[in-house]
Amino acid sequence: MSSQGSQPLRWHFAYASLEDRNFQIHGQTLFFIVVVFSIVLLIAILILYARWICSFLPFPASVTSTLRHAPPSQPHGLDVATINSLPTMLHPILGRDKVGEAECCICLGVFQVGEEVKVLPQCDHCYHSECVDKWLRGQPSCPLCRASLLAESGV
């Protein structure tokens, strides 16, 4: 690969060639470095000061009193006595206009013959008792048509 006339490559590094004793920063470069360093130092000091101040200052009294004395959240659903007072019947319900109701729209389970279902008085929709009881603890309305049951419960 090498020809007879080529010389091997030799690296000549001397310690003296890596030193730059003539390195100097003049005029605008020195001014620019000093300005950038000053800005970075000022920003760092402002951030540290802000963190120090925030660690000692408490929340305003209006915020802490609101947090401490907030009223407990009211339950949005019906109470247990009202839910238990809803009528239950055995499926299939005879004499009903709505023959098409064959499943609970909450759990999507099919009603079995002779199974106990709960009927909501406002809209006559049927559900499994355990499904609609859980729903009514959180929501005071029919899961299917959203008819309110609050008027029935007297709330």
N, C-alpha and C positions, 0 to 999 in steps of 0.2 A: 503494500500500500504506500509506503513511503518511497519517494524517489531518491536517488543517490545525491542529488544536488540540494535537497531540502535540509534545513537545520531543525533540530528538535526545538520545541517551544520552551522557552525558559522565562520564568517569572522572576522579576527583580523588584522585590519590595524591601525597602530599607526603612527602619524605624523613623529616620529623620524625614522621609517623604510623607509619612502619615501625620506628622505634627504640622500645625499651621500656626506659626508664631506671628504671622502677619495678619491674623484674623482681627478685624475691627468692625465695629458697628458705628455708623455715622448718621447724623442728621435726622431725617424723617423716619428711618427704620427704628432708631432708638426711641424716638418720641412715640411711634405707633406701639411698640412693645410696652412701654410704660403706661400708656392709656388703656390698653387691653388688660393688662395685669391689674390696674386700679379698678376697672369696671368689674372684673371677676371677683376681686376681693370685696368690693362694696356690696355686690349681690349676695355673696356668701355671708357677710356680716348681717345684712338685713334679714335673710332667711333664718339665721340662728336667733336673732333678736325676736322675730315674730313667733318662733316656736317657744321661746322662753316666756314671752308675755302670755301666750295662749295657755301655757301649762299652769299659770298662776291665777288667771281670771276665771271666775265661775260663770255659769250660764246666767243670763238676766233673771231676776226674780219672777217675772211674769211667765217665762218659759218653764222654770222649775215648778212653780205653783200649779201650772196647767198640767204638767206631767204627773205630779203627785196626787192631785185632787180630781183627776179625770173620772167621770162617772163610769161605772161598769157598763159594759155593752149589754143592751137588752136583747133577750132571745127573740129571734124574728119569727119563729114558728108558733104553733099552738101548744098549750100546756097539756100534760099527760091526761088529766081528767077529761078535757074536751075531746082528745083523740080517742080515748076509751069509750066515750059516749056515742061515737058514730055507729050507725047501724051495721050489723054484719048479717049475711045471709048465706045459704048454701047455693052453690052453682050447680046446675043451671037455674037461673032465676026465672020462674014461670010467670007468664003474663007481662013480660017486658017488651017494650017496643024495639030495643036495641039488641037484636039477635046476634049481630056480627061480633060482639065483644067476646073473644075466645082466649085472649091472653092479657096478662098484666103488662101494661106499657112501661112499667118501671124496670122489672127484671126480665121482661120478654118471655116469661114462662107461661106455658099453656095452662088454663084452668082445667082441673080434673073434675069429673062428675062427683058431686057431693062435697067438694072442697069449700071451706069457709072463705068468703070474700067480703071485703068491706066496701060499702057503697057510700059515696059522698053525696050528701043531701042536696047540694045546689045544682049538680049537673047529672047525677045518677051514673057516674063512671065507676067501674068496679076495679079493685086491685087486691092483691094478696094483702092480708092484714099486716104482716111484718114489713112488707115493702112500703105501704102507704104510711104506716106509723113512723117509720124512720124519716120519710120525706116530710111529713107534717111537723115533725119536731124542728125542722129548719126552715120550712116554707109554709105559709098559711093559705095555700091555694092548691087547686087540683093540678096534678102534674101534666095532664093532657090538655085541658082547655084554659087553665089558669083562673078558673072561677074562684073568687075569694071565699074563704070559709070564716072570715072574721066576724061577719054579721051574724052567723049562726052561733058562734061561741060567746058573743056579747062582749068582745074585747074592744 
